[in-house]
Amino acid sequence: MKLRDLMVYVAGPITKGCIIHNVRQAHEAAVEIVKAGLSVYVPHASCFWGSVLTECGKGFRPGPEVDGVHYEEWMHMYFAVIRKCQVLLRLPGESSGADREVQHALELKIPIFGCVKELISVITGKRN
């Protein structure tokens, strides 16, 4: 498998705490992963869907349903993506959703990393 064909799933807090910080943290990790030659899926990009985007700067706090999509439907979609990934990166921060994503990856025996630099080093064999 070519490095670019290897997909990394970025799991981390989205709505708990500061959404802007959480999205930025995920984006920064994703940029490092892409620059290392890997592919990446960032569920945090869902923050730019519909009402989340239009209300984010106004103190928007997603509830159990965003744009008619219930939380469990989002999780089901994310689990489907995880099944297609070869690696999961768990970003720091409290998140029951990210904890569930990690558990799902463990059940699938997908390697999990807690540090983007370590992930890149192990997967690519290159030290940063």
Kinemage of the C-alpha trace (Angstrom):
@kinemage 1
@onewidth
@group {chain A} dominant
@subgroup {mainchain}
@vectorlist {calphas} color= white
{ca met a 1} P 0.000 0.000 0.000
{ca lys a 2} L 1.300 3.438 -0.937
{ca leu a 3} L 1.522 5.979 1.886
{ca arg a 4} L -1.040 8.254 0.219
{ca asp a 5} L -3.498 5.322 0.188
{ca leu a 6} L -3.210 4.980 3.964
{ca met a 7} L -6.118 6.801 5.638
{ca val a 8} L -5.827 8.326 9.108
{ca tyr a 9} L -9.004 9.119 11.075
{ca val a 10} L -8.667 12.107 13.421
{ca ala a 11} L -10.708 11.613 16.610
{ca gly a 12} L -11.012 14.379 19.184
{ca pro a 13} L -13.382 16.741 20.884
{ca ile a 14} L -15.646 18.780 18.653
{ca thr a 15} L -18.454 20.354 20.683
{ca lys a 16} L -17.071 19.961 24.228
{ca gly a 17} L -15.060 23.036 25.089
{ca cys a 18} L -14.270 25.639 22.455
{ca ile a 19} L -15.381 24.478 19.002
{ca ile a 20} L -12.927 26.849 17.315
{ca his a 21} L -9.988 25.445 19.318
{ca asn a 22} L -11.101 21.868 18.654
{ca val a 23} L -11.486 22.380 14.901
{ca arg a 24} L -8.150 24.214 14.731
{ca gln a 25} L -6.413 21.408 16.662
{ca ala a 26} L -7.806 18.813 14.232
{ca his a 27} L -6.915 20.938 11.200
{ca glu a 28} L -3.324 21.419 12.366
{ca ala a 29} L -2.910 17.661 12.914
{ca ala a 30} L -4.447 16.929 9.498
{ca val a 31} L -2.067 19.328 7.754
{ca glu a 32} L 0.938 17.571 9.330
{ca ile a 33} L -0.441 14.191 8.286
{ca val a 34} L -1.017 15.295 4.678
{ca lys a 35} L 2.442 16.893 4.479
{ca ala a 36} L 3.874 13.524 5.588
{ca gly a 37} L 2.271 11.924 2.534
{ca leu a 38} L -0.751 10.264 4.174
{ca ser a 39} L -4.462 10.776 3.615
{ca val a 40} L -6.717 11.974 6.407
{ca tyr a 41} L -10.380 12.156 7.401
{ca val a 42} L -11.333 14.948 9.805
{ca pro a 43} L -14.872 14.655 11.243
{ca his a 44} L -14.453 18.142 12.667
{ca ala a 45} L -15.185 19.437 9.154
{ca ser a 46} L -18.839 18.661 9.916
{ca cys a 47} L -18.772 21.913 11.899
{ca phe a 48} L -18.972 23.670 8.545
{ca trp a 49} L -22.301 22.087 7.607
{ca gly a 50} L -25.450 24.183 7.474
{ca ser a 51} L -26.562 25.782 10.715
{ca val a 52} L -23.339 24.950 12.544
{ca leu a 53} L -21.436 27.219 10.177
{ca thr a 54} L -23.958 30.042 10.224
{ca glu a 55} L -24.327 30.057 14.004
{ca cys a 56} L -20.778 29.185 15.156
{ca gly a 57} L -19.707 32.775 15.793
{ca lys a 58} L -22.891 33.412 17.810
{ca gly a 59} L -22.192 30.939 20.588
{ca phe a 60} L -23.850 28.027 18.774
{ca arg a 61} L -23.780 24.806 20.789
{ca pro a 62} L -24.929 21.787 18.777
{ca gly a 63} L -27.616 19.800 20.530
{ca pro a 64} L -28.561 16.176 19.964
{ca glu a 65} L -29.617 17.041 16.420
{ca val a 66} L -27.937 19.289 13.844
{ca asp a 67} L -29.768 20.115 10.601
{ca gly a 68} L -32.162 17.239 11.227
{ca val a 69} L -29.354 14.693 11.700
{ca his a 70} L -29.359 13.077 15.156
{ca tyr a 71} L -26.090 12.577 17.074
{ca glu a 72} L -26.258 8.790 16.736
{ca glu a 73} L -26.573 9.131 12.945
{ca trp a 74} L -23.374 11.200 12.920
{ca met a 75} L -21.648 8.536 15.017
{ca his a 76} L -22.890 5.770 12.690
{ca met a 77} L -21.415 7.683 9.727
{ca tyr a 78} L -18.110 8.205 11.540
{ca phe a 79} L -17.920 4.495 12.469
{ca ala a 80} L -18.406 3.631 8.776
{ca val a 81} L -15.473 5.898 7.903
{ca ile a 82} L -13.305 4.380 10.657
{ca arg a 83} L -13.890 0.936 9.127
{ca lys a 84} L -12.205 2.241 5.963
{ca cys a 85} L -9.215 3.745 7.789
{ca gln a 86} L -5.939 2.056 8.665
{ca val a 87} L -4.938 4.314 11.571
{ca leu a 88} L -6.682 6.496 14.166
{ca leu a 89} L -5.209 9.590 15.806
{ca arg a 90} L -6.772 10.516 19.170
{ca leu a 91} L -6.331 14.204 19.896
{ca pro a 92} L -6.228 15.457 23.491
{ca gly a 93} L -9.387 16.614 25.207
{ca glu a 94} L -12.470 15.191 26.817
{ca ser a 95} L -14.910 13.695 24.320
{ca ser a 96} L -17.338 10.821 24.754
{ca gly a 97} L -17.721 10.635 20.950
{ca ala a 98} L -13.963 10.380 20.364
{ca asp a 99} L -13.765 7.777 23.145
{ca arg a 100} L -16.419 5.748 21.306
{ca glu a 101} L -14.455 6.123 18.059
{ca val a 102} L -11.323 4.828 19.801
{ca gln a 103} L -13.284 1.863 21.183
{ca his a 104} L -14.597 1.094 17.691
{ca ala a 105} L -11.055 1.238 16.268
{ca leu a 106} L -9.818 -1.077 19.031
{ca glu a 107} L -12.533 -3.592 18.180
{ca leu a 108} L -11.366 -3.462 14.549
{ca lys a 109} L -7.708 -3.771 15.633
{ca ile a 110} L -6.869 -0.438 14.008
{ca pro a 111} L -3.677 1.097 15.444
{ca ile a 112} L -4.296 4.157 17.608
{ca phe a 113} L -1.847 6.973 18.231
{ca gly a 114} L -2.094 9.852 20.688
{ca cys a 115} L 0.574 12.010 19.053
{ca val a 116} L 0.706 13.117 15.421
{ca lys a 117} L 4.525 13.167 15.330
{ca glu a 118} L 4.734 9.607 16.654
{ca leu a 119} L 2.083 8.451 14.163
{ca ile a 120} L 4.023 9.958 11.258
{ca ser a 121} L 7.334 8.569 12.504
{ca val a 122} L 6.012 5.024 12.939
{ca ile a 123} L 3.971 4.920 9.728
{ca thr a 124} L 6.464 6.609 7.408
{ca gly a 125} L 9.657 5.536 9.146
{ca lys a 126} L 10.801 9.175 9.139
{ca arg a 127} L 11.790 11.090 12.244
{ca asn a 128} L 10.643 14.731 12.533
